Amino acid sequence: MNNLESGKEWKKRGRNKRKGAENTKKKSLLSFWLGIWVPLFVIVMLAIGAGTGVAYSNVMVELSEEFGDCVEETIIRIDWEHGTDEVGKAYQKELKKGKENAEEFAVYALEARINYLWKNRVYGVLYDEKGNVITTTNKSVYMGYGTKKDQNEEEGVERTWYKCGDKEIVEKICQVRGKYKQSAMDAFGVKFDDVYIKGRTFLPGKMVILKDNMPIETVSFSLENKELSDYDHMEDILKENKDGTIEEESQDKMYVAVYGYEDSELGYFWDEEYLASLKKVEFLGEEETYYYGYAQPAFNELDVQSYQKITVGEKDYYVRLGRMYQPFTLIKEDVFAAIGIGTIFTMLFALAVAANFHRIYKKERMLQERQRDFSNALAHDLKTPMMVISGYAENLAEQTHPEKQAHYIEGIQSNISYMNELVGQILELAKIDHETELRKEQINLRGLVEKVVTMHEKMAEEKQMEVQVTGEANVYADGGYMERVLANLLKNALEFSPEHQSVFIKLSQTNVEITNTGVEISREKLEDMWKPFVKGDKSRSRESGHGLGLAIVKQILDMHGLGYEMTSENGAVTVRIFI
């Protein structure tokens, strides 16, 4: 050790070092919360991940079964060669108008059929015999329009089918159609009015959305910039009744099919990238049997494809169908909800647990600090009288200054008395610390205060001080402990005030105030006054008190859950107890 450093400096450095180490050990509420939340969050997320894996596996099994039935059914139904559906029959009728017209109709019918598969979210690509792409699934709108069949024939409507020939109008129709959910479409209807026809295409002037035969939305399309000279106008398609509803007979003449619309809630999304990837798949030529290909290029994708040769009239066509499904979309809302709920739950649960642990930690740390300060202060307060007793005893033993023997004996007795009183107060403080039950009752504070004042009349007379009591108050508390509180506060007020001063005790239903004049305590020291062995005036001798009175008061008030404060201003000190 450097010889220039004195013992006091070395001790001071050691104390500062220990104090710094203690400060670094302090744990905040945040550190407790993070320590609990992070592992808890990881456990919950792992549990959610495991649950997601199980749910995803179940969805994959269900979809594998569903895809087989769905795609197989749609492919088998595309069989114009044998004329098993109405499209095949329509082709035979078109053939009477000429082969070229029939082949044009075949492409139109195949394209319509491919688009029709959109109801199952199946995309299609139509090739000619050389592998050239003729058409693909596209956003499209079809209108079937006609009249009822004769009574001798089967019930129904003989319709002629038209396709909307403008992409912008189709896009707008798809947007509007997407607002109305598939699950409720039985109650909704889509109809067109102010329609222009050309060949197998049409342009609508208006689209009307019906619900329970009542128009609920009308969308108009601008046809001013369209070349309509080659179109025929279909007048009076929809007729209104007097009550504003659409005439059912005019409704029956029209059937509208919209393909390529999007519905996020039902998982209908137009996927241009998947359609492009389907076109790039190898052309299989004369392959006539369909097949299924299952691929999982990503965690949330399931790809099912089929291929078939179709002969219409004398020409061969090839159709590739594909359906890209994302199983994760079926469970993602539940997964995200579980993650959100899990996150919030773990945060709140961890906060509640951390707050409880932090409260216990602060209490324990405060107790440790208090015990440490208490031990240090006690050692310091006992050291001085013991040294005095030791010095006086040595003088008596060596018979130094025989004429002062009486003084030495009086000093020894005085310091022993001081230590006895100190030990008594320490035992009282320890007893209060371990008190578990209070005998509470309704107490008249005015009577209790007057009793305490009577007990201290002699001290007040010796210092020629006046004690004034005003007001009335009641409190639900332990009478013995409350008497000890008032006695300690009055004793302090009398003991630490100069002679000829006054003590004022004011009672009300909200608080008790004890004010002693002629003394003032610095603002920095007011908070420390409630700690053990802290005195208001360092210049006073130890005989003036032990600094335990206010510590005992604090412990009793804390036990009762009563608030308190000490203020000092204008040459007076006031202690308030909030009742």
N, C-alpha and C positions, 0 to 999 in steps of 0.2 A: 504494500500500500504506500502511496506517496506520502511522505512525511509532512508535506505542506497542508494536507487535508486534516482538519480537526475531527475529533470524535463526533461532534454535533453534525458537521457537514456529511460525514459518512452515514450517520443514522438517518439524516434527512433524505439523502439519496436513496437509501434502502427503502424508506417509506414510500417515496415517489415511485420507485420501481414496482413495489408491491401493488400500489394503487393503480398504476398503469396496467399491470397484469390482470387485476380484478376487473377493470373496465373492459378489457378485451374479451373477458369471459361472459359478459352480459349478453343474453339472448333476447332478441326482439320477438314480437308476436308474429312478424312475417317469417322469421326463421323457423318458428314452431310450425306455422301453417304449411310452409313449403316442405318441411320434413315429413309431415303427415300426408299432405295432398299428393305429392309426386308419386310415391309408391302406391297409394290408394288409386290414383288415376290410372296408373299402368295396369294394375290388377283388373279394374273395371273395363278398360279398353281391350285387354286380352280376352276377357269374358265375352265382350261384345263381338270381338273378332272371331272367337270360336263359334258363337251363335250364328254369326253371318256365314261362316263356312258351312255349317250344317244346313241353314236355310238355302244357301246357294246350291248345294248338292241336291237337295230335294227339288228345287226348281228345275235344275238340269234334267233330272229323271222325268219330271212331268212334261217338260218341253220336248224331250226326245220322243216320247209317246205321241204327243200332240202333233208334232211336225210330220210324222209319218202319215197319219190319217189326213191331215189338212192338205198336204201337197199331193198325196196320191189321189185324193178325191177330185181336186181341181184339175189334175192332168187327165184322169180318165174321162171327165166330162167334156174335155176338148176332143171331140171325135166327129168332125163334120163328114168324114168320108162315108160313114154309115147313116148319116142323116138322123141321128138320135136326138137332136135338140132343135129348137126353133130357128137357130142361125143356119143350120144345115138345110132346113126346109126353105129358108129365105134365099139361100144360094141357088137352089134348084129353080126358084121362080125367076131370079135375076138372069139365069142362064137362057131363059126364053127371050130376053131382050138382046142377047148377043154375048159371045164368049168374052170379048174385051170388057164389057160391062160387068159380067159375072166375076172375072178375075180381079177387077178393081174392087168389087164388093167383097171378095174373099179377103183381100188385104185389110179393107175397112173392118170387116167382121172379126178377123183375128186380132187386130189392134184393139178393138172394143173389148174383145174377150180378155186380152192380156190386162187391159186397164181395169176390167171388172174384178180381177183378182186382188186389186188393191184393198178390197174390203177385208182380206186376210193378211194384208201387208206383204203380199207376194209381188216381187218385181219380175218382169219378163222381157226377153229379147227375141225378136222374130227375124230369122234368116231366110234368104232364098236358097236354092239348091247349090249355089256356089259359095255359100258362107258369108255373103254380104248382108249387113244389117239393114233390114227393111224398116223396122220401127222398134221402139221400146216402150215400156210403161212410161206414161207421161201424165202430167197434170192435165186433166181433161174433163169436159162437161158434155154429157149427152142428153138429148131431149127426144123422148118417144112421143109422137103425136098421132092421133087417129080417131076412129069412131068405133062405137060398140058393134060387135058382130051381130049377124042376123039371129033371130030367136031360135031358128032351127039348128044353128051351130052351137059350139060350146060357149059358155059364158066367157066374157073377157073383152079386150079392146084390140082391134087390129091397128097396130101402130107402125108408122114409118119413123126410122131413127135418123137423127141428125147430130152432128158434132159441132160444138162451138168453134168457130174458125178464127178467133182472135186471142192471142196469148195474154194480153193485158187484162182483157175481160175475164178470162179463165182464172188468172191469178187473183183477181178481186173476188170472184165467186168462191174460190177455195178459202180465202181469208174469212169471208162472212160465214161460210158453211162450218168452218172450224170452231166458231163460237158456240154452236149448238151441239150438245153432247150426244154421242151415239146411243147411249142408253135411253135417251128420251126422244129419239127420232120418230118413234111411232106416233107421238103427239104432234110432231112438226112436219111441215111440208114445204118443199121448194118448188115454186112455179115461175114461169116467165110470161111476160106480156110485151106487146109491141115488138113482135118477132119478125125477122127478115130471113128468108130461106133461099139457098142457092145450092142445087145439087144435094149433096149429103152434109152440108154445113149450114149453120144458122148463126145469127147475131141477135142477141136480146137487147131491147131498149130498157127493160126493167126486170128486176128479180124481186119476187114477193115471198117473204117467209110467213107461213101460216102455222097457227097453233089452234087446234080445235076449230078449224074452219074459219078462223079470224086472222086477218093480216096483222102481224106484229112488227114487221120491218119491211120497208121497201127501199131497194137500192137501184138507182138509175145509172145507166151507162151512156157516155157521150158517143154518139154515132155520127156526129157532124163531119168528122174528118175521114169517115169510111166511104169507100166507093160502093154505093148501094144501087147503082143503075142496073146491075145484072141480078139483083135480088128481088124476090117476090115478098110482098108484105102480107103477113097473116093477121087479119083484123079481128078484133073482138074475140080474142082467145079466152080471157078470163072475164066473167060477167059477175058483177056485184049484186047482191040482194039489197032490199031496202034497209035491212038492219046492219049493213056494212060487211056482212060475211060474203065469202066467195061461193058462187053457185056450184053445187056438187057435180052437176052434169058437166060443167066446163072443166072442173078439176080432173074428172075421170078421163078426159081426153089426153091428158099430159102426164108423162112420167119423167122425172129428172134424176139423173145419176151424176154425182160429182166424185171424181177420183183424184187423189193427190193432195187433199186437204190435210191439215195438221191439227192434232188435238193432244196437247201435252199431258193432260190428265189421263188419257187413255193410251198414251204411248204411240200415237200416230205421228211419225216424223218423216218428212220427205228427205231421203238420203241419196243425193246426187252422186256422191263418191262410190257408194256401194253399187249403184246402177252402172257406173262407168267400169268398175272392176268386174262386174258380171259380163260385160261386153268383151272383156279381154280374155275370158276363159277360152280354152282351146275348142275350136269348132270340130265336132265329131262326125260330120258328114252323114253317111248312110246309117248310122246307129239309130235303131228304131225303138229300142226298149229304154224306158226311163230308169234313172238311178238316183240314189240319194247320196250326197256327200256331206259329211259332218266335219266341220273344221272349227277350231278354237284359236284363232290368231291372237286373241286378247282375253283377258280375264272375264270381260263382260260381253263377249260376243259368241253367238252360235249361228253358224252358216249352214243352211240346207239348200241343196240345188237338185234340179232334175232336168232331163233332156228328152225330147220326143220328136219323132218325125211325123208330120201330118200331111196327108195328101188331100187337096181340095180340087175336085175336077181332075184335070190332067197335070197339075203342077204340085211339086213337093215343097213343103215348107218345114222349117225346123224351129222349135221353140225351146228356149232355155229359161227355166223358172228358178228363182232364188228367193230365199227369205232370210234376211239378217235380223236376228233377234238378240236383244240384250237382256239376259235374265236378271242382271243386277238391277235393272230399272224396276222390276217387280218388288224388290225388297229394299231399294235404296232409301225410300222415304222413311221406312221403319228403322233402317240402320242409322240414318242421319238423326232421326228423332232420338234413338237410343243414345247416340254419341252426345247430343245436346243435353239430354236429361242426365246422362251419366256425368258429364262435365260439371253441370250446375250442382247436382247432388253431391259429388265428391268435394267440390269447392266449399259448399255450405257446411257439409258434415265435417270436413277437415277444419274449417274455421271455428265451428262450435267446440270441437275437441281441443284445438290449439288454444282457443281462448281460455278453456278450463285449465289446461296444463300451464299456460302462461301465468294465469292468476295464482295457481299453486306455487309456480316457480318464483314469482315476485314476492309472494308471502314468505316463502322459505328464505329467499335471498335477503329480504328485509329483516327477517328474524336473525339470520346469521350476522348481518351487519350490525344489528342492534346489540346482539350478544357480544360481538367483538368490541364495539364502542363502549358497551356497558362494562365489560371486563377491564378494558384499558382505563376507563374513568374511575372504576372502583379501586383498581390497583393504585392509581395516582392519589385518590382521596384517602386511602388507608396508609399509604406510604408516609405521608407527612406526620400524622399523629404518632405513628409507630416510631419514627425517628426521634420525635420529641420525647416520647416515653423512654426510649432507649437512652437518650442523652441524660435525662433527669435521673434515671436509675443508676447510670454510671457515676454521676456526681454524688449520689447518695451513698453508693457502695465505697467510693474512694474518699468520702467525707470532705469533698471539695466545697469550700465556702459553707461551713456549718451553719452560718447565720441565715443561709437561704434554704435550709431544709424544708421549712414550711411552704415556701414558694414552689420547691420541686414537687412536693407531695400534692399540692393543689393543682399544679400543671398536669401531673400524671392522672389525677382523678378527673380533671376537666376533659382530657383527651380520651380517657376510657369512656366517659359519659357520651362524648361525641361519637365514638365508634359504636357504642351500644345503640344509640339512636339511629345511626346510619344502617347498621345491620338490621334493626327492626323495620326500617322503611324498605330495605331490600327484600326482606322476607314478605312484607306486605305486597310489594310489587309482584313478586313471584307468585303469591297466592292469587292475586287478581288475574295474572296470566293464565292460571290453570283453572279458574272458576268456570264451571260448566252450566250452572243453574242460578238464575236470579229470582229473588222473591219479590216480584213486582206487585205494586198496589197503587191506588190513587193517593197522591201525596199533596197536602197543602204546603206549598213552598214558603209562604209567608211565615207560617208557624215554625218551619224548619230553620229558616234564616234567622228569626229572632232567637231561637235556641242557640244557634252557633254564635251569634253576636254576644249573647250573655256569657258564653264560655270564654270569650276573648276580651271581656270588659277590662280586666286588669292590664293586659298589654296595651289597650287603647288609652287607658288612664295614664300609664307610665310615660307614653309618648305624647300625651295631651292631644290625642286625635279624636275626631268626631266621626261616628258611623251613622249614616242616614239610610233608612229603609223605606221605600215607597212602592205602592202597587200590590197586586194580588196575582197569583199564578198557581196552577195545578199541573202536575205531571204524573204520568204512569211509569213508575220506576221502583227500584229497590231502595227503601228508605235509609238503610244503613249506609249504603254506598253513596247516595246523594248527600247525606250529611257529611261524609268524608270529603266529597268534592267541595262543598261550600266552605267547610272548615279550612281546607288547604288553601283555597283562593283567598279567603279573608285573612288568614295568617300571613300569606305572601304579601297581600296589600298593606297590612299593618307593618310587617317586618321590613319591607324595602322602601317605605316612604319616610321622608324626613319628619321630624317632630312638627306639631301644630298644623298638620295637613288633615285632609278629610277622605273618607271612603264612602262612596255612594253605591247603594245596592238598589237597582230598579227592576221590578217584576212586572211582567205582562204575560198575556196568553200565548205570545210568540217566542219570547226570549227572556233570559236573565242577564243583566249587565252588572258587573262589579268593577267600579272605577276607583283608582287611587291616584291622588294628585301629588304634585311635587316630584315626579320622577318621569323619565322618558327613556325608551329603548330604541336603538337604531333599527331601521326597517330591515336591514340585512340579517339582524339577529332574532327577529320576531319568530320566524319559523323554527329556529333551533331551540327556542325556549321550552318547547314541549318535550325535548329529548332529555334523557337522564343526565344528571350531574352538570347541567348547563344553568348558570346563574346570570341574572340580569346585569350584574356589575362585577367585573373581574377584580376591581380594586377592593372589594369587600373581603373580609377574612373568612376562613372556612367556618368560623363559629356562627356566622350569620345564616347558615343553611347548607343543605347538602345538594340542592338542585334536583331533588326527587319529587317534590310536591306536585309540580305540573305534570311530570311523567305519570304519576299515579292518577291525577285527574284525567289525563288523556286516555289511559287504559279503561277507566270506569265509564267514561262517556262513549268510547268506542264499543264497549260491551253492550251499552244501552242503545246504540245506533243514533246517538244525538250528535248534532253538529256543533262546532265551536270555532272561535277565532280570537286572536289577540291583536289589538291595534294600539298605536301610541302616537299621540299628537297633542299639541298645545300643552305640553308639560303634564300629561296624564296618560296612564295606561289603563285600557279597558279590556276585560275578558267577557265575551258573550257566549252564552249557551243557548242554542236554538232548540226550543222544546215543542 
